[in-house]
Amino acid sequence: MLDPELIELSADSSLVEFKVTPNSHGPLTVTAIEELLQLPGFEQFFPRKNVIDQAVIKVNQLVGQDDGQFELFFEIAERRDGEITLNVDDDKMHAQMTVSAAWGGEQVTLPAVLKALKAANISMGLSKLKIQALLGQIPNLEPGQSCTETIANGKPAINGTNAELTRKVSLARERLLQPQQREDGTVDMRNLGDIIMVKPNDVLMVKTPATPGTPGYDVHGTTLQPTAGKDLKMSAGDGCALLESDENVLIATVAGQPVETKTGMQVDDVLQIKDVDVGYGNVDFKGSIMITGDVHEGMVVKSTGDITVMGFVDSAKLHAAGDITVSKGVIGRQQKDNTLSTTLEAKGQIAAQFVQYSNLTAVRDIVVTKQLLHSNTTTQEKLIVSDANGRRGDLVGGVANTDKGVSAVIIGATAGTKTEIFCAMKQSGLKQQLKQLDESVKSMVVAKLNIEAQLKKLPPKAEWQNDEMMVEQVKAMLDQKRRITEERAREEAEFNELEKEVKAYYQNYRIEAKKHIFANVELHIGQAFVKTQREHGPCIAFNEGQEIKFDYSSR
């Protein structure tokens, strides 16, 4: 080991000085010098490795030379105060602090931390406990060792919730799925209960308003604005009104049958008929229609509300601005020109127990609780062929077009009856809407920037504040900027919702068979297609990578 007297502290005790004569103490090694720095009084100093390396090289070069008889001087170590390093994540929602133990200098203190935080503009979401815990670890660290902790967390903005409309009364279509229970506990499938009616002041619907959301902040104190929930307008149709004391409550003002609309409710007059036949004639009524018997061959029934048929519909045409509910069956026949003799069209939902050789078109769901045979169905929502317990429901033959999926107990038949299903065919259209919204939002961003640029070019306000024409122009620009901002926020929210639907399109819209899919069933989901060659057990068919896949995990 080298002579300990070769090193000493500088006059101000901030450096370790190494004085060496090459011919007397050389040759040297880096290890030998580092061993000197481990001596008491020097071990807390930070080694200057580059100086130590230079000292070894220079001393060893002069060993045995004439110049090697002269003493050389090197500052091989220094005191260093503890260090604070702050790192903020890219999203500015988290800040980490690293503290390093001092090399013989001043350790990190709370005032030093506060000064560093101020310099880095980290002011929100700070945890005093975590900072104190981090400082408390310093005495246990070796010189130069460090420890890290997240000492500040931003608070994300909480987006608002969308408004919701909650219906408080049952509809005629719901009676079909709720057969009445007898006193002995059995269910009477023919007894569907009383006709659903409301009286004045009955509550029809309640609106839960949208919420604005809660602002958040990042670690720099910048406020993060939430996206407000989408509002829904609750409209009072004929026969109802918003409650004077609470505009979020919709009540009936007359007695009648409740009918759900796109944005609220209406209460219809109810025309009650025993049978619609040649003796009664066709029906075209402004309101809802209750037919306690049957609709016979060749008859036409039109309603601006719901149509409820307690019996059968046989080779007739029904058109409703609301729902169509048939308590028993919808019967049609295949005609000579291959058309079907029965047609049901509803802007709401269609519900029936049994359907054969019929055309069904609905804006909302089509629900058949027993059998849907050799019929053509089109719905903008879902086709459901199942009873309430999921035990019975056969979809056999015909063509089903459904935007949002199919759920049936059995699809096809053991005889291999050709059955076609077209599901989730509108993703490309949604993508086009998404593209148009994106372009619209971008154009509004540009328009807003242009207005802001014009406002920045204005001379000082004092020069034009008395010019009425100029004041009006500035007001117009500010109003336009506000309108653009509001419209952009609305379209961005719409874009986000539509983007979610597009991304999850094939995950949400599928074909489910609770018991069987038989052979000769053609499944079209988007651009994917398969014709079944065998029987499949309980499964869900879905589009994955434009191929039809089957998931049997629901067994």
Disulfide bonds with the S-S distance in Angstrom:
none
